[in-house]
Amino acid sequence: MRPGRVGRVGVVRAPIAKAAVVTRAVTPGPAPVAKAALVTAAVTPRRRRI
Amino acid sequence: MTDHDTTVVGPIDFIIVEFPAGESNFNGEMIDELGKLMDANTIRLIDAIILVKNDAGAVEALELSEVDADGPLAALEADLRDFLGEDDLGNLAAAMDPGTIAGVLVYENVWAGPFAAAARRAGGKLVADGRIHTQDIAAAIDAERELENLGA
């Protein structure tokens, strides 16, 4: 680590928790490719349901 | 790489990408994709550093040039600044599991800068922001399907 980093006022103000999605990403279910296709379909623009 | 407009600053994000010890590869495809984002002026890389957390939880911070003295990582470092301080590195490493190595990237979302400036000029102010992870979308889809099956 370069000396320039020592003593600097931090911008990350608190310890960062591991992202909750990391644990959900390894839960049982459809294969990642199948899930990716579903997610892609969910965010593809189309007429809104009212 | 295109010139950066210093009069407009986009939001700054960080990511921490963790790998099991001995399985890290910060060269190759990751660097290529990062370079494409920078060349397209989608992001501007501000800082990057490698964190190593041993099995006991102790953290060591390595500059890119310490990991890859003559390779693409070191070349990448030439345009960066020491934005993160020592305290920041400790806070970021809290997300890591013991026995892992992680790459930390801090970057400006250059694409968002002009829009944010326009919103401010129009009198708007940012009151919240966030990210919807694909895993959460997939979970919502699964939950909807379960509800549909229960109702069928």
Backbone of each chain as ProteinMPNN parsed JSONL, in Angstrom:
{"seq_chain_A": "MRPGRVGRVGVVRAPIAKAAVVTRAVTPGPAPVAKAALVTAAVTPRRRRI", "coords_chain_A": {"N_chain_A": [[0.846, -1.191, 0.0], [0.51, 2.186, -0.847], [2.183, 4.989, 0.691], [0.657, 7.277, 0.543], [-1.954, 6.642, 1.112], [-2.201, 6.372, 3.781], [-3.47, 7.746, 6.751], [-5.372, 9.266, 5.517], [-8.56, 10.884, 5.367], [-11.369, 8.913, 5.574], [-13.746, 7.769, 3.077], [-15.481, 5.724, 2.951], [-17.695, 4.984, 5.197], [-18.377, 3.088, 7.131], [-18.004, -0.338, 8.244], [-18.342, -2.644, 5.584], [-20.971, -4.799, 4.782], [-21.193, -8.162, 3.643], [-22.741, -8.642, 0.518], [-26.177, -9.367, 0.507], [-27.231, -10.728, -1.591], [-25.375, -12.542, -2.361], [-25.559, -14.874, -0.868], [-28.096, -15.711, -1.617], [-27.651, -16.27, -4.252], [-26.623, -18.766, -4.424], [-28.534, -20.522, -3.699], [-30.706, -23.417, -4.002], [-32.356, -24.134, -7.129], [-33.667, -23.171, -10.386], [-31.326, -23.509, -13.137], [-28.581, -21.191, -13.528], [-28.526, -20.042, -16.134], [-31.137, -20.363, -17.033], [-32.44, -18.8, -15.162], [-31.336, -16.346, -15.78], [-32.47, -15.866, -18.253], [-35.145, -15.538, -17.553], [-34.983, -13.263, -15.947], [-34.039, -11.421, -17.796], [-36.24, -11.309, -19.497], [-38.027, -10.163, -17.744], [-37.15, -7.571, -17.482], [-37.254, -6.504, -19.946], [-38.434, -4.025, -22.093], [-41.927, -3.491, -22.464], [-45.442, -3.312, -23.073], [-47.052, -1.84, -20.336], [-48.643, -3.546, -17.613], [-51.805, -2.744, -16.432]], "CA_chain_A": [[0.0, 0.0, 0.0], [1.33, 3.398, -0.939], [2.106, 5.856, 1.875], [-0.376, 8.301, 0.354], [-3.256, 6.198, 1.611], [-2.163, 6.372, 5.249], [-3.87, 8.993, 7.387], [-6.399, 9.971, 4.76], [-9.921, 10.809, 5.897], [-12.054, 7.913, 4.77], [-15.031, 8.058, 2.437], [-16.331, 4.558, 3.241], [-17.827, 5.403, 6.592], [-18.644, 1.993, 8.065], [-17.679, -1.647, 7.664], [-19.28, -3.075, 4.552], [-21.455, -6.172, 4.941], [-21.26, -8.935, 2.394], [-24.035, -8.444, -0.128], [-27.117, -10.447, 0.805], [-27.52, -11.497, -2.808], [-24.365, -13.578, -2.53], [-26.085, -16.118, -0.312], [-29.245, -16.143, -2.424], [-27.195, -16.716, -5.562], [-26.232, -20.171, -4.398], [-29.631, -21.352, -3.224], [-31.179, -24.34, -5.043], [-33.375, -23.601, -8.032], [-33.33, -23.317, -11.804], [-29.944, -23.214, -13.503], [-28.35, -19.748, -13.715], [-28.889, -19.589, -17.48], [-32.59, -20.261, -17.081], [-32.817, -17.627, -14.368], [-30.941, -15.145, -16.524], [-33.471, -15.638, -19.299], [-36.343, -15.007, -16.901], [-34.707, -11.886, -15.519], [-33.979, -10.601, -19.009], [-37.618, -11.088, -19.946], [-38.707, -9.285, -16.785], [-36.706, -6.171, -17.599], [-37.374, -6.086, -21.341], [-39.58, -3.107, -22.215], [-43.153, -3.941, -23.121], [-46.595, -2.555, -22.603], [-47.264, -2.054, -18.905], [-49.93, -4.071, -17.147], [-52.476, -1.731, -15.591]], "C_chain_A": [[0.882, 1.241, 0.0], [1.147, 4.288, 0.306], [0.994, 6.906, 1.772], [-1.739, 7.917, 0.882], [-3.349, 6.289, 3.138], [-2.568, 7.747, 5.776], [-4.918, 9.773, 6.628], [-7.755, 9.848, 5.458], [-10.727, 9.906, 4.979], [-13.35, 8.406, 4.162], [-16.001, 6.889, 2.579], [-16.515, 4.575, 4.752], [-18.047, 4.285, 7.596], [-18.241, 0.683, 7.417], [-18.768, -2.099, 6.7], [-19.67, -4.532, 4.801], [-21.435, -6.879, 3.589], [-22.658, -8.818, 1.817], [-24.94, -9.646, 0.118], [-27.378, -11.31, -0.416], [-26.52, -12.626, -2.995], [-24.883, -14.912, -1.997], [-27.262, -16.625, -1.142], [-28.812, -16.715, -3.765], [-26.85, -18.188, -5.587], [-27.336, -21.07, -3.856], [-30.122, -22.249, -4.351], [-32.256, -23.684, -5.902], [-32.961, -23.82, -9.462], [-31.886, -22.935, -12.079], [-29.775, -21.725, -13.762], [-28.759, -19.238, -15.093], [-30.395, -19.408, -17.598], [-33.06, -19.042, -16.314], [-32.477, -16.344, -15.108], [-31.957, -14.822, -17.604], [-34.743, -15.045, -18.71], [-36.154, -13.547, -16.504], [-34.66, -10.956, -16.723], [-35.386, -10.287, -19.507], [-38.33, -10.09, -19.048], [-38.326, -7.826, -16.961], [-36.722, -5.693, -19.051], [-38.598, -5.205, -21.492], [-40.749, -3.743, -22.956], [-44.282, -3.084, -22.567], [-46.84, -2.871, -21.128], [-48.615, -2.701, -18.635], [-50.559, -3.028, -16.236], [-53.52, -2.419, -14.727]], "O_chain_A": [[1.86, 1.333, 0.741], [0.066, 4.321, 0.893], [0.46, 7.363, 2.783], [-2.594, 8.78, 1.079], [-4.441, 6.284, 3.706], [-2.077, 8.775, 5.311], [-5.313, 10.853, 7.067], [-8.054, 8.82, 6.066], [-10.765, 10.106, 3.765], [-13.974, 9.34, 4.665], [-17.202, 7.043, 2.354], [-15.602, 4.222, 5.499], [-17.917, 4.509, 8.799], [-18.145, 0.59, 6.194], [-19.959, -1.952, 6.972], [-18.81, -5.389, 5.003], [-21.634, -6.265, 2.541], [-23.647, -8.886, 2.547], [-24.525, -10.794, -0.04], [-27.708, -12.489, -0.29], [-26.799, -13.578, -3.723], [-24.667, -15.957, -2.611], [-27.408, -17.83, -1.345], [-29.511, -17.542, -4.35], [-26.791, -18.796, -6.655], [-27.102, -22.247, -3.582], [-29.982, -21.902, -5.524], [-32.973, -22.792, -5.448], [-32.018, -24.562, -9.737], [-31.293, -22.139, -11.35], [-30.725, -21.059, -14.173], [-29.278, -18.129, -15.214], [-30.874, -18.435, -18.181], [-33.965, -18.332, -16.753], [-33.233, -15.373, -15.069], [-32.272, -13.657, -17.846], [-35.348, -14.152, -19.302], [-37.038, -12.711, -16.695], [-35.176, -9.839, -16.677], [-35.688, -9.155, -19.887], [-39.129, -9.277, -19.512], [-39.106, -6.937, -16.62], [-36.252, -4.595, -19.348], [-39.69, -5.586, -21.069], [-40.566, -4.445, -23.951], [-44.074, -2.24, -21.695], [-46.833, -4.034, -20.726], [-49.597, -2.443, -19.331], [-49.887, -2.49, -15.355], [-54.205, -1.761, -13.944]]}, "seq_chain_B": "MTDHDTTVVGPIDFIIVEFPAGESNFNGEMIDELGKLMDANTIRLIDAIILVKNDAGAVEALELSEVDADGPLAALEADLRDFLGEDDLGNLAAAMDPGTIAGVLVYENVWAGPFAAAARRAGGKLVADGRIHTQDIAAAIDAERELENLGA", "coords_chain_B": {"N_chain_B": [[-9.173, 6.629, -25.187], [-11.834, 8.81, -24.252], [-11.894, 12.38, -23.615], [-12.33, 13.558, -20.281], [-15.038, 15.279, -18.894], [-14.584, 17.69, -16.666], [-16.305, 19.375, -15.406], [-18.666, 18.267, -14.79], [-19.704, 15.855, -12.588], [-20.27, 12.487, -12.228], [-22.153, 10.063, -10.267], [-20.324, 8.246, -7.778], [-19.295, 4.959, -7.479], [-18.516, 1.839, -5.808], [-17.146, -1.438, -6.204], [-16.644, -4.711, -4.907], [-14.938, -7.491, -5.723], [-14.755, -10.735, -4.989], [-12.543, -13.513, -4.666], [-11.798, -16.989, -4.178], [-8.823, -17.836, -2.361], [-5.914, -18.079, -4.321], [-7.267, -18.478, -6.658], [-7.649, -16.23, -8.095], [-7.863, -14.033, -10.893], [-7.041, -11.336, -12.249], [-6.339, -10.388, -14.629], [-6.674, -10.482, -18.229], [-9.887, -11.283, -19.371], [-11.505, -9.762, -17.595], [-10.103, -7.343, -17.355], [-10.118, -6.537, -19.99], [-12.865, -6.065, -20.428], [-13.312, -4.047, -18.587], [-11.698, -2.087, -19.674], [-13.105, -1.551, -22.024], [-15.406, -0.317, -21.045], [-14.294, 1.976, -20.017], [-13.131, 3.13, -22.273], [-15.397, 3.686, -23.731], [-16.315, 5.745, -22.308], [-18.18, 5.259, -20.379], [-17.702, 4.658, -17.744], [-15.379, 6.092, -15.4], [-12.428, 5.052, -14.165], [-11.397, 5.412, -10.902], [-9.967, 4.536, -8.646], [-8.199, 1.585, -7.719], [-7.566, -1.458, -6.087], [-6.003, -4.288, -4.572], [-7.15, -6.55, -2.207], [-6.145, -8.733, 0.34], [-7.205, -11.217, 2.425], [-6.282, -13.068, 5.123], [-6.539, -16.402, 6.609], [-6.861, -15.913, 9.263], [-8.074, -13.532, 9.318], [-6.653, -11.207, 9.006], [-5.769, -8.366, 7.057], [-4.252, -7.504, 4.014], [-3.229, -4.927, 1.887], [-2.712, -4.493, -1.514], [-1.161, -2.678, -4.053], [-1.97, -2.282, -7.541], [0.313, -2.368, -9.123], [2.002, -3.759, -7.524], [1.126, -6.284, -7.712], [1.227, -6.926, -10.343], [3.617, -6.094, -11.987], [4.547, -5.366, -14.585], [2.463, -5.713, -16.292], [-0.931, -5.487, -17.658], [-2.419, -4.562, -15.477], [-0.729, -2.869, -14.049], [-0.38, -0.92, -15.977], [-2.922, 0.106, -16.056], [-3.044, 1.378, -13.639], [-1.676, 3.714, -13.914], [-3.29, 5.903, -14.506], [-4.769, 6.352, -12.282], [-5.795, 7.451, -8.942], [-4.845, 7.719, -5.482], [-7.407, 7.314, -4.017], [-8.866, 5.918, -2.06], [-8.467, 5.619, 1.428], [-6.481, 4.328, 4.178], [-8.258, 3.626, 6.268], [-10.598, 3.265, 4.829], [-10.018, 0.958, 3.398], [-9.972, -1.013, 5.353], [-12.669, -0.98, 6.13], [-13.894, -1.79, 3.761], [-12.833, -4.335, 3.434], [-14.17, -5.727, 5.338], [-16.308, -6.976, 4.22], [-15.337, -9.242, 3.132], [-14.683, -12.781, 3.042], [-12.65, -14.764, 5.29], [-9.476, -15.917, 4.073], [-9.598, -15.212, 1.409], [-9.227, -13.339, -1.687], [-9.555, -10.102, -3.057], [-10.638, -7.821, -5.559], [-10.899, -4.371, -5.579], [-12.775, -1.843, -6.951], [-13.15, 1.562, -7.644], [-15.239, 3.857, -9.117], [-16.327, 6.397, -11.365], [-19.577, 7.02, -12.496], [-19.754, 7.991, -15.385], [-21.599, 8.242, -17.394], [-23.907, 9.05, -16.11], [-23.549, 11.606, -15.242], [-24.164, 14.029, -16.898], [-26.969, 13.8, -17.023], [-27.668, 13.961, -14.309], [-26.81, 16.556, -13.781], [-28.531, 17.987, -15.431], [-30.941, 17.387, -14.196], [-30.581, 18.693, -11.752], [-30.412, 21.355, -12.629], [-32.98, 21.643, -13.448], [-34.254, 21.86, -11.096], [-34.595, 19.627, -9.609], [-33.861, 17.146, -7.084], [-31.813, 14.548, -5.877], [-33.265, 12.031, -4.065], [-33.12, 9.434, -3.329], [-31.316, 6.469, -4.069], [-30.279, 3.36, -5.579], [-29.76, -0.173, -6.046], [-31.128, -2.799, -7.92], [-30.739, -6.074, -7.601], [-30.084, -8.782, -9.844], [-30.574, -11.249, -8.75], [-32.554, -10.738, -6.906], [-34.658, -10.048, -8.556], [-35.041, -12.474, -9.857], [-35.821, -13.993, -7.648], [-38.224, -12.757, -7.024], [-39.719, -13.401, -9.271], [-39.834, -16.175, -8.987], [-41.321, -16.277, -6.615], [-43.735, -15.142, -7.438], [-44.584, -17.078, -9.229], [-44.976, -19.232, -7.526], [-47.092, -18.262, -6.039], [-49.012, -18.117, -8.046], [-49.275, -20.836, -8.63], [-50.33, -21.773, -6.238], [-52.769, -20.55, -6.306], [-53.962, -21.778, -8.42]], "CA_chain_B": [[-10.146, 7.048, -24.184], [-12.293, 10.163, -24.499], [-11.589, 13.316, -22.547], [-13.315, 13.59, -19.206], [-15.557, 16.612, -18.603], [-14.368, 17.882, -15.23], [-17.316, 20.266, -14.837], [-19.806, 17.433, -14.413], [-19.236, 14.647, -11.922], [-21.298, 11.482, -12.034], [-22.07, 9.371, -8.982], [-19.167, 7.365, -7.591], [-19.629, 3.651, -6.913], [-17.416, 0.886, -5.666], [-17.495, -2.851, -6.169], [-15.625, -5.608, -4.364], [-15.089, -8.798, -6.373], [-13.985, -11.663, -4.149], [-12.168, -14.816, -5.219], [-11.083, -17.846, -3.234], [-7.37, -17.684, -2.451], [-5.266, -18.883, -5.344], [-8.083, -18.607, -7.868], [-7.893, -14.9, -8.66], [-7.286, -13.716, -12.19], [-7.47, -9.973, -12.54], [-5.935, -10.046, -15.987], [-7.504, -11.114, -19.23], [-11.221, -10.843, -19.765], [-12.006, -8.688, -16.732], [-9.42, -6.097, -17.707], [-10.617, -6.148, -21.316], [-14.209, -5.487, -20.302], [-13.156, -2.771, -17.886], [-11.155, -1.153, -20.651], [-14.174, -1.155, -22.949], [-16.275, 0.648, -20.347], [-13.554, 3.235, -19.897], [-12.978, 3.688, -23.621], [-16.703, 4.19, -24.149], [-16.642, 6.826, -21.388], [-19.305, 4.868, -19.531], [-17.184, 4.88, -16.397], [-13.982, 6.535, -15.259], [-11.86, 4.363, -13.02], [-10.759, 6.369, -9.997], [-8.995, 3.842, -7.806], [-8.299, 0.126, -7.729], [-6.59, -2.041, -5.172], [-6.228, -5.696, -4.271], [-7.148, -6.851, -0.772], [-5.929, -10.14, 0.665], [-7.568, -11.496, 3.823], [-5.816, -14.429, 5.442], [-7.497, -17.233, 7.344], [-7.07, -15.331, 10.592], [-8.819, -12.295, 9.164], [-5.776, -10.055, 8.784], [-5.917, -7.864, 5.691], [-3.121, -6.832, 3.374], [-3.632, -4.198, 0.683], [-1.667, -4.479, -2.535], [-1.408, -1.852, -5.228], [-1.971, -3.077, -8.776], [1.688, -2.53, -9.598], [2.671, -4.745, -6.668], [0.637, -7.596, -8.117], [1.447, -7.143, -11.776], [4.519, -4.958, -12.193], [4.743, -4.967, -15.98], [1.319, -6.128, -17.095], [-2.032, -4.542, -17.882], [-2.874, -3.943, -14.229], [0.16, -1.745, -13.757], [-0.693, 0.13, -16.953], [-4.195, 0.69, -15.626], [-2.796, 2.171, -12.441], [-1.047, 4.99, -14.249], [-4.274, 6.985, -14.568], [-5.593, 6.344, -11.072], [-5.289, 8.201, -7.796], [-5.025, 7.023, -4.207], [-8.649, 7.867, -3.483], [-9.204, 5.21, -0.824], [-7.487, 5.69, 2.501], [-6.264, 3.101, 4.95], [-9.49, 3.27, 6.979], [-11.55, 2.749, 3.842], [-9.664, -0.403, 3.021], [-10.443, -1.873, 6.436], [-14.13, -1.073, 6.057], [-14.25, -2.58, 2.58], [-12.42, -5.729, 3.657], [-15.126, -6.368, 6.252], [-17.242, -7.784, 3.43], [-14.655, -10.432, 2.59], [-14.49, -13.968, 3.88], [-11.237, -15.101, 5.518], [-8.889, -16.806, 3.081], [-9.977, -14.807, 0.053], [-8.574, -12.174, -2.27], [-10.607, -9.324, -3.726], [-10.316, -6.606, -6.278], [-11.797, -3.261, -5.274], [-12.776, -0.801, -7.975], [-13.934, 2.77, -7.392], [-15.395, 4.431, -10.447], [-17.371, 7.402, -11.604], [-20.55, 6.703, -13.532], [-19.683, 9.163, -16.247], [-22.843, 8.3, -18.178], [-24.992, 9.651, -15.324], [-23.234, 12.987, -14.881], [-24.96, 15.05, -17.589], [-28.377, 13.691, -16.628], [-27.789, 14.494, -12.954], [-26.677, 18.012, -13.863], [-29.779, 18.495, -16.018], [-31.974, 17.273, -13.169], [-30.352, 19.772, -10.785], [-30.779, 22.628, -13.275], [-34.445, 21.682, -13.526], [-34.774, 22.021, -9.748], [-34.765, 18.347, -8.957], [-32.79, 16.694, -6.193], [-31.808, 13.103, -5.663], [-33.713, 11.704, -2.713], [-32.76, 8.039, -3.057], [-30.813, 5.676, -5.195], [-30.046, 1.986, -5.161], [-29.546, -1.156, -7.106], [-31.951, -4.003, -7.836], [-29.892, -7.167, -8.072], [-30.794, -9.764, -10.671], [-31.022, -12.347, -7.888], [-33.82, -10.33, -6.297], [-35.679, -10.145, -9.602], [-35.316, -13.908, -10.024], [-36.568, -14.444, -6.47], [-39.594, -12.241, -7.14], [-40.381, -14.217, -10.303], [-40.127, -17.469, -8.36], [-42.394, -16.09, -5.637], [-44.979, -14.936, -8.193], [-44.997, -18.385, -9.783], [-45.508, -20.038, -6.427], [-48.424, -17.731, -5.724], [-49.919, -18.543, -9.127], [-49.528, -22.269, -8.473], [-51.221, -21.939, -5.096], [-54.104, -20.071, -6.672], [-54.507, -22.552, -9.54]], "C_chain_B": [[-10.563, 8.502, -24.445], [-11.943, 11.072, -23.331], [-12.707, 13.339, -21.518], [-13.718, 15.03, -18.932], [-15.487, 16.832, -17.098], [-15.405, 18.809, -14.6], [-18.548, 19.498, -14.38], [-19.267, 16.147, -13.807], [-20.412, 13.695, -11.733], [-21.151, 10.822, -10.68], [-20.907, 8.377, -8.956], [-19.635, 6.076, -6.917], [-18.353, 2.867, -6.616], [-17.986, -0.521, -5.786], [-16.32, -3.613, -5.561], [-15.89, -6.974, -4.992], [-14.154, -9.776, -5.67], [-13.729, -12.988, -4.873], [-11.593, -15.668, -4.086], [-9.579, -17.677, -3.43], [-6.802, -18.609, -3.52], [-6.053, -19.013, -6.619], [-8.351, -17.253, -8.524], [-7.219, -14.768, -10.019], [-7.799, -12.351, -12.601], [-7.043, -9.527, -13.935], [-6.982, -10.569, -16.963], [-8.855, -10.468, -19.411], [-11.742, -9.699, -18.898], [-11.395, -7.343, -17.118], [-9.902, -5.602, -19.068], [-11.977, -5.46, -21.21], [-14.165, -4.143, -19.582], [-12.646, -1.701, -18.855], [-12.204, -0.66, -21.631], [-15.09, -0.109, -22.314], [-15.597, 2.009, -20.239], [-13.418, 3.91, -21.263], [-14.285, 4.302, -24.122], [-17.152, 5.369, -23.288], [-17.913, 6.527, -20.582], [-18.919, 5.051, -18.07], [-15.785, 5.492, -16.494], [-13.448, 5.864, -14.003], [-11.076, 5.361, -12.174], [-9.661, 5.714, -9.175], [-9.222, 2.344, -7.923], [-7.213, -0.431, -6.827], [-6.966, -3.501, -4.925], [-6.152, -5.887, -2.756], [-6.999, -8.357, -0.58], [-6.258, -10.323, 2.14], [-7.149, -12.927, 4.144], [-6.84, -15.159, 6.312], [-7.798, -16.692, 8.735], [-7.818, -14.004, 10.521], [-7.964, -11.06, 8.972], [-5.798, -9.669, 7.299], [-4.642, -7.178, 5.226], [-3.625, -6.168, 2.103], [-2.457, -4.122, -0.277], [-2.074, -3.553, -3.675], [-1.328, -2.722, -6.479], [-0.548, -3.358, -9.251], [2.474, -3.515, -8.739], [2.277, -6.165, -7.065], [1.109, -7.951, -9.517], [2.333, -6.0, -12.279], [4.596, -4.462, -13.633], [3.536, -5.267, -16.868], [0.241, -5.073, -17.202], [-2.539, -3.876, -16.608], [-2.024, -2.726, -13.896], [-0.107, -0.592, -14.718], [-1.963, 0.866, -16.567], [-3.967, 1.69, -14.499], [-2.261, 3.565, -12.752], [-2.015, 6.157, -14.211], [-5.118, 7.103, -13.306], [-5.019, 7.266, -10.007], [-5.539, 7.381, -6.538], [-6.232, 7.623, -3.498], [-9.006, 7.236, -2.146], [-8.081, 5.338, 0.191], [-7.409, 4.383, 3.258], [-7.531, 2.663, 5.679], [-10.533, 2.698, 6.028], [-11.281, 1.284, 3.537], [-10.104, -1.398, 4.094], [-11.951, -2.061, 6.396], [-14.578, -1.92, 4.868], [-13.942, -4.062, 2.807], [-13.367, -6.456, 4.595], [-16.106, -7.258, 5.498], [-16.638, -9.109, 2.988], [-14.644, -11.582, 3.587], [-12.995, -14.156, 4.138], [-10.732, -16.05, 4.422], [-9.264, -16.456, 1.649], [-9.138, -13.618, -0.397], [-9.64, -11.419, -3.061], [-10.006, -8.139, -4.469], [-11.354, -5.551, -5.936], [-11.66, -2.22, -6.378], [-13.644, 0.35, -7.504], [-14.027, 3.507, -8.714], [-16.51, 5.464, -10.469], [-18.283, 6.905, -12.713], [-20.668, 7.923, -14.451], [-20.98, 9.359, -17.016], [-23.947, 9.065, -17.443], [-24.767, 11.126, -15.048], [-24.091, 14.028, -15.575], [-26.44, 15.001, -17.212], [-28.587, 14.276, -15.235], [-27.702, 16.015, -12.959], [-27.956, 18.631, -14.42], [-30.902, 18.466, -14.989], [-31.828, 18.386, -12.13], [-30.761, 21.116, -11.368], [-32.294, 22.782, -13.356], [-35.081, 21.819, -12.145], [-34.968, 20.718, -9.001], [-33.623, 18.034, -8.01], [-32.936, 15.197, -5.977], [-32.225, 12.814, -4.233], [-33.452, 10.239, -2.366], [-32.136, 7.441, -4.299], [-30.529, 4.266, -4.688], [-29.878, 1.085, -6.349], [-30.479, -2.335, -6.869], [-31.135, -5.134, -8.441], [-30.72, -8.186, -8.86], [-31.301, -10.929, -9.824], [-32.36, -12.013, -7.228], [-34.952, -10.386, -7.312], [-36.062, -11.608, -9.805], [-36.131, -14.44, -8.854], [-38.01, -13.985, -6.535], [-40.376, -13.046, -8.177], [-40.771, -15.568, -9.727], [-41.309, -17.351, -7.405], [-43.737, -15.897, -6.342], [-45.502, -16.265, -8.744], [-45.583, -19.277, -8.693], [-46.905, -19.585, -6.053], [-49.442, -18.163, -6.775], [-50.271, -20.018, -8.986], [-50.481, -22.534, -7.309], [-52.646, -21.556, -5.441], [-54.757, -20.903, -7.746], [-55.359, -23.702, -9.042]], "O_chain_B": [[-9.73, 9.329, -24.817], [-11.724, 10.612, -22.211], [-13.879, 13.162, -21.849], [-12.865, 15.9, -18.76], [-16.247, 16.227, -16.343], [-15.389, 19.013, -13.386], [-19.382, 20.039, -13.654], [-18.476, 15.437, -14.428], [-21.429, 14.063, -11.145], [-20.133, 11.001, -10.01], [-20.562, 7.762, -9.964], [-20.306, 6.123, -5.886], [-17.271, 3.19, -7.104], [-19.16, -0.757, -5.503], [-15.164, -3.211, -5.686], [-16.965, -7.545, -4.803], [-12.931, -9.658, -5.747], [-14.587, -13.504, -5.59], [-10.981, -15.146, -3.154], [-9.119, -17.405, -4.539], [-7.173, -19.78, -3.604], [-5.564, -19.602, -7.583], [-9.194, -17.152, -9.415], [-6.145, -15.321, -10.257], [-8.855, -12.227, -13.221], [-7.355, -8.415, -14.362], [-8.045, -11.039, -16.558], [-8.959, -9.254, -19.585], [-12.357, -8.765, -19.413], [-12.094, -6.332, -17.197], [-10.074, -4.401, -19.275], [-12.21, -4.416, -21.819], [-14.896, -3.216, -19.932], [-13.111, -0.561, -18.845], [-12.197, 0.506, -22.025], [-15.495, 0.856, -22.962], [-16.24, 3.052, -20.354], [-13.575, 5.126, -21.38], [-14.282, 5.302, -24.839], [-18.228, 5.927, -23.5], [-18.623, 7.441, -20.161], [-19.711, 5.538, -17.262], [-15.115, 5.416, -17.524], [-13.96, 6.087, -12.906], [-10.2, 6.065, -12.677], [-8.569, 6.261, -9.024], [-10.337, 1.901, -8.2], [-6.086, 0.063, -6.809], [-8.129, -3.882, -5.062], [-5.206, -5.439, -2.11], [-7.65, -9.15, -1.261], [-5.668, -9.672, 3.002], [-7.61, -13.877, 3.51], [-7.868, -14.6, 6.693], [-8.849, -16.973, 9.312], [-8.154, -13.421, 11.552], [-8.498, -9.966, 8.793], [-5.839, -10.526, 6.416], [-4.039, -6.383, 5.948], [-4.365, -6.778, 1.331], [-1.351, -3.737, 0.101], [-3.188, -3.635, -4.192], [-0.69, -3.775, -6.47], [-0.246, -4.454, -9.722], [3.495, -4.046, -9.176], [2.999, -7.124, -6.79], [1.357, -9.114, -9.835], [1.853, -5.062, -12.916], [4.699, -3.259, -13.869], [3.605, -5.083, -18.083], [0.464, -3.906, -16.878], [-3.034, -2.75, -16.652], [-2.545, -1.681, -13.508], [-0.064, 0.573, -14.323], [-2.071, 2.082, -16.727], [-4.63, 2.724, -14.429], [-2.385, 4.482, -11.94], [-1.616, 7.283, -13.917], [-6.078, 7.873, -13.269], [-3.914, 7.792, -10.145], [-6.353, 6.457, -6.54], [-6.097, 8.345, -2.51], [-9.401, 7.931, -1.209], [-6.904, 5.188, -0.136], [-8.176, 3.453, 3.008], [-7.849, 1.474, 5.713], [-11.259, 1.766, 6.374], [-12.204, 0.477, 3.431], [-10.558, -2.497, 3.777], [-12.452, -3.166, 6.603], [-15.54, -2.681, 4.971], [-14.718, -4.931, 2.409], [-13.364, -7.687, 4.64], [-16.671, -8.188, 6.072], [-17.352, -9.997, 2.521], [-14.601, -11.382, 4.801], [-12.166, -13.762, 3.317], [-11.485, -16.881, 3.915], [-9.247, -17.321, 0.773], [-8.441, -12.984, 0.395], [-10.522, -12.031, -3.663], [-9.008, -7.55, -4.054], [-12.556, -5.812, -5.998], [-10.556, -1.776, -6.694], [-14.754, 0.135, -7.017], [-13.011, 3.755, -9.363], [-17.476, 5.406, -9.709], [-17.814, 6.426, -13.746], [-21.56, 8.758, -14.302], [-21.408, 10.487, -17.261], [-24.82, 9.658, -18.076], [-25.7, 11.83, -14.66], [-24.702, 14.852, -14.895], [-27.089, 16.041, -17.096], [-29.556, 14.996, -14.998], [-28.432, 16.686, -12.23], [-28.411, 19.67, -13.942], [-31.713, 19.39, -14.912], [-32.822, 18.955, -11.679], [-31.386, 21.927, -10.684], [-32.822, 23.893, -13.337], [-36.305, 21.887, -12.029], [-35.46, 20.716, -7.873], [-32.537, 18.601, -8.129], [-34.043, 14.662, -5.907], [-31.602, 13.304, -3.291], [-33.56, 9.858, -1.2], [-32.404, 7.863, -5.424], [-30.543, 4.025, -3.481], [-29.858, 1.523, -7.499], [-30.605, -2.814, -5.742], [-30.873, -5.151, -9.643], [-31.895, -8.412, -8.574], [-32.331, -11.528, -10.136], [-33.194, -12.893, -7.017], [-36.081, -10.733, -6.965], [-37.241, -11.945, -9.912], [-37.036, -15.251, -9.048], [-38.919, -14.72, -6.151], [-41.556, -13.337, -7.983], [-41.883, -16.052, -9.941], [-42.189, -18.211, -7.383], [-44.756, -16.426, -5.897], [-46.703, -16.534, -8.723], [-46.564, -19.987, -8.917], [-47.789, -20.399, -5.785], [-50.575, -18.524, -6.454], [-51.418, -20.412, -9.193], [-51.337, -23.416, -7.387], [-53.604, -22.148, -4.944], [-55.958, -20.778, -7.984], [-55.9, -24.462, -9.845]]}, "name": "protein", "num_of_chains": 2, "seq": "MRPGRVGRVGVVRAPIAKAAVVTRAVTPGPAPVAKAALVTAAVTPRRRRIMTDHDTTVVGPIDFIIVEFPAGESNFNGEMIDELGKLMDANTIRLIDAIILVKNDAGAVEALELSEVDADGPLAALEADLRDFLGEDDLGNLAAAMDPGTIAGVLVYENVWAGPFAAAARRAGGKLVADGRIHTQDIAAAIDAERELENLGA"}
